[in-house]
C-alpha cells in the first residue's frame, strides 16, 4: 500500500561513533603491532565512518595514518638495531 501524500522526513543525523572509535583504536595498536595490518584496517574504518557522517571519522583517519607511518618507522629502527644492518 502506498501513501503518496506523506511529507518528506529527513533521516536524523548519525550520533553513533562506533566505527570511528574502532578506527582510532586500530591506529593506536598499529603504532606497536603490525602497522600495515592495523593501520590500513583503521584507515578503512575511518573512511567508512566518514561516509556514514560520524563526527570522529577524520580523527580516526588521522590517528590511523600516524600509527601506520610511525609504526613503520619505529619497526625499521628496531630492526636495524637488532640485526645491525
Protein Blocks (a to p, Z undefined) as FASTA:
>chain_A
ZZfkbccddddddfbfklmmmmmmmmmmmmmnokllmmmmmmmmmmmmmmnopaklmmmm
mmmmmmmmmmmmmmmmmmmmmnoZZ
